[in-house]
């Protein structure tokens, strides 16, 4: 067992080094300005001050296209700033995910959970490599098959050699192809890293990392092809502004399957069975997490760094340095996060079982998942109300999971799955141009894909005895002292 654990951490170490190398390589390619554009100043204040703006938030989709139009100096400068802005948003997302790794390590119930940042980097490296080799091309295929459910072939922009050297303005977006890939890869890594949050519970590292890689490298590209890549959900009119479906719903579905398996199925391996039960398989429920001084410090640092994730995820989803739209989206995002934290604080006073800080963090993630889909179509008041609903429902579900001993310490189900479900439906309700039926089908499709991936990995781990580790059995009470005399 010790040798297998050593091999496991060595592999994760090599994958982490690979992630750093690939991240630096692709970041260098993403931040490159077009050859014929100005050098560009990527400073946020200068870029925001010089950027033109669209009249309405929804205009960002069609406001800036460069196909067939003359490209003047103003357009080149805007292109250069937008390219740096979107690439910077991808960097912020990766930094925010590193904070998520610190959070997992702070509240982990197993010793291996303390190495969660290494698991985050290792799984991120595998996901980044997979998206480079086939994931990005699968997300945006040349054509679709099976009614838009599958790409017709493994093809796409990164496999077309001429497209990598063509005029960047012909790409159709306000940034280069490598920036598009880099930012898209940050979303894929996010979907997998959220699954790594299971390491905060009693789940074993190999199965969690395998599920994370399968989610980010295989599930995310397919889910993206369905909607952002012009697949069947796109044809039906479904809308997802910032990855509520292919990131949060997908990760939440994976978590739901694995959490349910760990709760319902008894352990398979002999070493997971309590010897006091005479060989009868009995599930041992997870212990309640408690904060020490060191864990609390690590948790606070991780939570602060994690705040970079919603900024990069939501602002970059505008896909251009369009100041009014970016400001509107970030305004709605943080109103929703504030509302979700407020209601979680109120609901958790009588009901909280887990530490209060973890409850508030789960509610904040639920708010992020909820606002991801409709951030560009809601008003400030609607965003606040959405946050109130997401925070209250996620806190209630977290309490129910704790009450009935479902091991979901970072709310992968109550935050990602439930929050994204509410947000996707809210987009259809708030905007009459978005069919509610299409949003319902999108929710069902993304969640079903996640549950399928989680069930496959979870059943494999259960059969191998590698899904989860039971908590240590409680110590028997001391025997009463016997006095003589």
C-alpha positions in Angstrom: 0.0 0.0 0.0 2.8 2.4 0.8 4.6 1.7 -2.5 1.3 2.3 -4.4 0.8 5.6 -2.6 4.4 6.6 -3.4 3.9 5.9 -7.1 0.6 7.8 -7.0 2.3 11.0 -5.6 5.3 10.7 -8.0 2.9 10.5 -11.0 1.0 13.5 -9.6 4.3 15.4 -9.2 5.3 14.8 -12.8 1.8 15.8 -14.0 2.1 19.0 -11.9 5.4 19.9 -13.5 3.9 19.2 -16.9 1.0 21.6 -16.0 3.3 24.4 -15.1 5.3 24.0 -18.3 2.2 23.8 -20.5 0.6 26.7 -18.7 3.6 28.9 -19.3 3.9 27.8 -22.9 0.2 28.5 -23.7 0.1 31.7 -21.7 3.1 32.9 -23.8 1.2 32.1 -27.0 -2.0 33.6 -25.7 -0.5 37.0 -24.7 1.2 37.4 -28.1 -0.2 40.3 -30.0 -0.9 39.9 -33.7 2.1 40.8 -35.9 0.5 43.7 -37.6 -1.3 45.1 -34.5 0.2 47.7 -32.1 2.3 46.4 -29.2 -0.7 46.9 -26.9 -0.8 47.8 -23.2 -2.3 45.0 -21.2 -2.7 47.1 -18.1 -6.3 47.0 -16.8 -6.7 50.7 -16.1 -5.3 51.8 -19.5 -7.3 49.1 -21.4 -10.6 50.1 -19.6 -10.0 53.8 -20.2 -9.4 53.4 -23.9 -12.0 50.7 -24.8 -15.1 51.5 -26.8 -18.4 50.3 -25.4 -21.6 48.6 -26.7 -24.9 50.2 -26.1 -26.5 47.2 -24.3 -25.0 44.2 -22.5 -26.5 41.7 -24.9 -24.8 43.4 -27.9 -21.4 41.9 -27.1 -22.2 38.9 -29.2 -22.4 40.8 -32.5 -20.7 44.1 -31.7 -17.2 43.2 -32.8 -16.6 41.0 -35.9 -13.6 41.5 -38.2 -14.6 39.3 -41.1 -14.6 41.2 -44.3 -14.4 44.6 -42.7 -11.5 47.1 -43.0 -9.2 46.9 -40.0 -8.0 50.4 -39.0 -5.6 51.4 -36.2 -8.4 51.8 -33.7 -9.6 48.2 -34.4 -6.1 46.9 -34.1 -5.6 48.6 -30.8 -9.0 47.3 -29.5 -8.1 43.8 -30.8 -4.7 43.9 -28.9 -6.3 45.0 -25.7 -9.1 42.5 -25.9 -6.5 39.7 -26.5 -4.6 40.7 -23.4 -7.8 41.1 -21.4 -9.2 37.6 -22.2 -5.7 36.0 -21.7 -5.5 37.8 -18.3 -8.9 36.4 -17.4 -7.7 32.9 -18.0 -4.7 33.5 -15.7 -7.0 34.8 -13.0 -9.1 31.6 -13.3 -6.1 29.4 -12.8 -4.9 31.4 -9.8 -8.4 31.2 -8.3 -8.4 27.4 -8.7 -5.1 27.2 -6.8 -6.9 28.9 -4.0 -9.5 26.2 -4.2 -6.8 23.6 -3.7 -5.7 25.4 -0.5 -9.3 25.3 0.7 -9.5 21.5 0.1 -6.3 21.0 2.1 -7.6 23.2 4.9 -10.7 21.1 5.6 -9.6 17.7 4.4 -10.6 14.7 6.6 -7.8 12.4 5.4 -4.1 12.9 5.4 -3.9 12.7 1.6 -6.3 15.6 1.4 -3.5 17.9 2.6 -1.8 17.3 -0.7 -4.9 18.6 -2.6 -3.0 21.4 -4.3 -0.7 18.8 -5.9 -3.8 16.9 -7.1 -5.2 20.1 -8.5 -2.1 20.8 -10.5 -1.7 17.1 -11.5 -5.3 16.8 -12.8 -5.0 20.2 -14.3 -1.9 19.1 -16.3 -3.7 16.1 -17.7 -6.8 18.1 -18.6 -4.7 20.8 -20.3 -2.8 18.2 -22.3 -6.1 16.5 -23.3 -7.6 19.8 -24.5 -4.6 20.6 -26.5 -4.6 17.2 -28.2 -8.3 16.8 -28.9 -10.5 18.6 -26.5 -10.6 22.1 -28.1 -11.1 20.6 -31.5 -13.9 18.4 -30.2 -15.6 21.4 -28.6 -15.7 23.3 -31.9 -15.9 20.6 -34.6 -16.0 21.1 -38.3 -19.4 19.5 -38.4 -21.8 17.6 -36.1 -23.3 14.1 -36.4 -26.2 12.2 -34.8 -28.4 15.3 -34.8 -25.8 17.5 -33.2 -25.0 15.2 -30.3 -21.5 14.2 -31.5 -18.8 15.8 -33.5 -18.6 14.3 -37.0 -14.8 13.9 -36.7 -11.9 14.9 -34.4 -11.2 18.1 -36.2 -11.0 21.7 -35.4 -9.0 24.9 -35.5 -5.9 23.5 -33.8 -5.6 20.8 -36.5 -5.9 23.1 -39.5 -2.3 24.3 -40.0 -3.2 27.2 -42.3 -5.5 28.7 -39.7 -2.7 29.1 -37.2 -0.8 31.4 -39.5 -3.7 33.3 -41.1 -4.9 36.8 -40.4 -6.0 36.9 -36.8 -8.8 39.2 -37.6 -10.3 36.5 -39.8 -10.8 34.3 -36.7 -14.1 36.1 -36.0 -13.4 37.1 -32.3 -11.5 39.9 -30.6 -8.5 37.7 -29.8 -6.3 35.1 -31.4 -6.9 31.4 -31.7 -4.3 30.6 -29.0 -6.0 33.0 -26.6 -9.3 31.3 -27.3 -7.7 27.9 -26.6 -6.0 29.1 -23.4 -9.2 30.7 -22.0 -11.3 27.7 -22.9 -8.8 25.4 -21.3 -9.2 27.3 -18.0 -12.9 26.4 -18.1 -12.1 22.7 -18.8 -9.6 22.7 -15.8 -12.3 24.3 -13.6 -14.8 21.6 -14.3 -12.2 19.0 -13.3 -10.8 20.8 -10.3 -14.3 21.2 -8.8 -14.5 17.4 -8.7 -11.2 17.4 -6.9 -13.1 19.0 -4.0 -14.3 15.5 -3.0 -10.7 15.0 -1.6 -11.9 17.2 1.3 -14.0 14.2 2.4 -13.2 10.5 2.8 -12.8 9.8 -0.9 -9.5 8.3 -2.1 -7.2 10.3 -4.3 -6.8 7.9 -7.3 -10.6 7.8 -8.1 -11.1 11.5 -7.4 -8.2 12.5 -9.8 -9.4 10.0 -12.4 -12.9 11.4 -12.2 -11.6 15.0 -12.5 -9.5 14.2 -15.6 -12.4 12.4 -17.2 -14.7 15.4 -16.5 -12.3 18.0 -17.8 -10.6 16.2 -20.7 -13.6 14.2 -22.1 -16.9 15.4 -20.6 -16.3 19.1 -20.9 -15.4 19.1 -24.7 -18.5 17.1 -25.5 -20.8 19.3 -23.3 -19.2 22.4 -24.9 -19.9 21.0 -28.4 -23.6 20.7 -27.5 -24.0 24.4 -26.8 -21.1 26.7 -27.4 -19.9 24.6 -30.4 -23.1 24.8 -32.3 -24.6 21.4 -31.3 -28.2 20.3 -30.7 -28.7 22.5 -27.6 -27.5 25.6 -29.5 -30.0 24.8 -32.3 -32.8 24.6 -29.8 -31.9 28.1 -28.4 -30.4 27.3 -25.1 -28.1 29.9 -23.6 -25.2 29.8 -21.1 -23.1 32.9 -20.7 -20.4 31.8 -18.4 -20.2 28.0 -18.1 -23.1 27.1 -15.8 -23.8 23.9 -17.8 -20.5 22.6 -19.1 -18.6 23.5 -15.9 -20.9 23.6 -12.8 -23.7 21.2 -13.9 -21.2 18.7 -15.3 -19.0 18.7 -12.2 -22.1 18.6 -10.0 -23.5 15.6 -11.8 -20.1 13.7 -11.4 -20.2 14.6 -7.7 -23.8 13.5 -7.2 -23.1 10.0 -8.6 -19.9 9.5 -6.4 -21.5 10.9 -3.3 -24.6 8.7 -3.7 -22.5 5.6 -4.3 -20.3 6.3 -1.2 -23.4 6.7 0.9 -25.6 3.9 -0.3 -23.1 1.1 -1.2 -21.3 -0.6 1.7 -17.5 -1.0 1.4 -16.1 -3.8 -0.8 -12.5 -4.3 0.4 -11.8 -6.2 3.6 -9.7 -3.4 5.0 -12.7 -1.1 4.8 -14.8 -3.3 7.1 -15.0 -2.6 10.9 -13.6 -5.7 12.6 -16.2 -5.3 15.5 -19.0 -6.2 13.1 -18.0 -9.8 12.7 -17.2 -9.3 9.0 -20.5 -7.8 8.1 -19.8 -4.7 5.8 -20.9 -1.6 7.6 -20.4 1.9 6.4 -18.7 4.3 8.7 -19.9 7.8 8.3 -17.4 10.7 8.0 -16.4 12.7 11.0 -17.3 16.3 11.3 -14.6 18.7 10.1 -13.1 21.1 12.7 -10.9 24.1 12.2 -7.5 24.4 14.0 -5.5 27.6 13.8 -3.4 26.4 10.9 -6.4 25.1 9.0 -8.3 28.3 9.5 -5.3 30.4 8.2 -5.0 28.2 5.1 -8.7 28.3 4.5 -8.8 32.1 4.7 -5.9 32.5 2.3 -7.4 30.0 -0.1 -10.8 31.7 0.0 -9.3 35.1 -0.8 -7.3 33.8 -3.7 -10.4 31.9 -4.9 -12.2 35.2 -5.4 -10.1 35.7 -8.5 -12.0 32.8 -10.2 -15.4 34.5 -10.5 -13.7 37.7 -11.8 -11.8 35.8 -14.5 -14.7 33.5 -15.4 -17.4 36.1 -15.7 -15.4 39.1 -17.0 -13.6 37.1 -19.6 -16.8 35.5 -20.9 -17.7 38.9 -22.4 -15.0 37.9 -25.0 -13.9 41.5 -25.5 -12.6 44.5 -23.5 -16.1 46.1 -23.7 -16.2 48.3 -20.6 -20.0 48.6 -20.0 -20.6 44.9 -20.5 -17.7 43.9 -18.3 -18.9 46.3 -15.6 -22.5 45.1 -15.8 -21.5 41.4 -15.6 -19.2 41.9 -12.6 -21.8 44.0 -10.9 -24.4 41.3 -11.3 -21.9 38.6 -10.3 -20.9 40.1 -7.0 -24.5 41.1 -6.1 -25.5 37.5 -6.6 -22.5 36.3 -4.5 -23.4 38.8 -1.8 -27.0 37.7 -1.7 -26.1 34.0 -1.5 -23.7 34.6 1.4 -26.2 36.6 3.3 -29.0 34.0 3.1 -26.5 31.3 3.9 -25.4 33.1 7.0 -29.0 33.4 8.2 -30.0 29.9 7.3 -26.9 28.3 8.9 -27.5 29.9 12.3 -30.0 27.3 13.4 -29.1 24.5 10.9 -25.4 24.5 10.3 -23.5 21.3 11.1 -20.3 22.0 9.3 -18.0 25.0 10.2 -19.7 28.3 9.4 -16.9 29.5 7.1 -17.3 26.4 4.9 -21.1 27.0 4.8 -20.6 30.5 3.6 -18.0 29.4 1.0 -20.4 26.7 -0.4 -23.1 29.4 -0.7 -20.7 31.7 -2.5 -19.9 28.9 -5.0 -23.6 28.3 -5.4 -24.1 32.0 -6.2 -21.3 31.8 -8.8 -22.8 28.8 -10.4 -26.2 30.5 -10.5 -25.1 33.7 -12.0 -22.8 32.0 -14.6 -25.7 31.5 -17.1 -27.7 34.7 -16.9 -25.1 37.3 -15.9 -25.6 39.3 -19.1 -29.4 39.4 -19.1 -30.3 40.1 -15.5 -30.7 43.4 -13.7 -29.0 44.2 -10.4 -32.1 43.5 -8.4 -32.7 40.2 -10.2 -29.1 39.1 -9.6 -29.5 39.8 -5.9 -32.8 37.8 -5.7 -31.1 35.0 -7.6 -28.3 35.0 -5.0 -30.8 34.9 -2.2 -32.5 31.9 -3.7 -29.2 30.1 -4.5 -27.7 30.7 -1.1 -30.8 29.5 0.8 -31.4 26.4 -1.2 -27.7 25.3 -1.2 -27.5 25.8 2.5 -30.6 23.8 3.1 -29.3 21.0 0.9 -25.9 21.1 2.6 -27.7 20.7 6.0 -29.7 17.8 4.7 -26.6 16.1 3.3 -24.9 16.5 6.7 -28.0 15.4 8.6 -28.3 12.2 6.6 -24.5 11.5 6.3 -23.8 12.2 2.7 -20.1 13.1 2.4 -20.1 16.3 0.4 -17.8 18.7 2.4 -17.4 21.4 -0.3 -20.9 21.2 -1.6 -20.2 19.9 -5.1 -23.9 18.9 -5.3 -25.5 21.6 -3.3 -23.4 24.4 -4.8 -22.5 23.4 -8.4 -25.4 21.2 -9.4 -28.2 23.0 -7.6 -26.9 26.5 -8.1 -26.3 26.0 -11.8 -29.7 24.5 -12.2 -31.4 27.5 -10.7 -29.2 29.9 -12.8 -30.0 28.1 -16.1 -33.7 28.3 -15.4 -33.4 31.9 -14.3 -31.9 32.8 -17.7 -35.0 31.4 -19.5 -37.4 33.1 -17.1 -35.7 36.5 -17.2 -35.2 36.8 -21.0 -38.3 36.1 -23.2 -36.0 35.4 -26.1 -34.6 32.3 -24.4 -36.9 29.2 -24.5 -37.4 27.8 -21.0 -37.9 24.4 -22.5 -34.4 24.6 -24.1 -32.9 25.6 -20.7 -34.6 22.6 -19.0 -33.2 20.2 -21.6 -29.8 21.7 -21.3 -29.9 21.2 -17.5 -31.0 17.6 -17.9 -28.4 16.9 -20.6 -25.4 18.4 -18.7 -26.4 16.8 -15.4 -27.0 13.4 -17.1 -23.6 13.5 -18.7 -21.9 14.3 -15.4 -23.8 11.5 -13.6 -22.8 9.0 -16.2 -19.1 9.9 -15.9 -19.3 9.9 -12.1 -21.2 6.6 -12.0 -18.6 4.9 -14.2 -15.7 6.1 -12.2 -17.5 5.6 -8.9 -18.5 2.0 -9.6 -15.0 1.2 -10.7 -13.6 2.6 -7.5 -16.2 0.8 -5.4 -15.4 -2.6 -7.0 -11.7 -2.0 -6.4 -12.2 -0.8 -2.9 -10.7 2.6 -3.8 -13.8 4.8 -3.7 -13.7 6.0 -0.1 -12.0 5.4 3.2 -14.3 4.9 6.2 -13.7 7.2 9.2 -11.8 5.9 12.2 -14.2 4.0 14.5 -15.1 5.9 17.7 -13.1 5.0 20.8 -15.1 3.0 23.4 -16.0 4.8 26.5 -13.7 4.2 29.5 -14.6 1.5 31.9 -15.9 2.6 35.3 -13.3 2.5 38.1 -13.8 -0.4 40.5 -13.1 0.4 44.1 -12.4 -2.3 46.7 -12.4 -2.1 50.4 
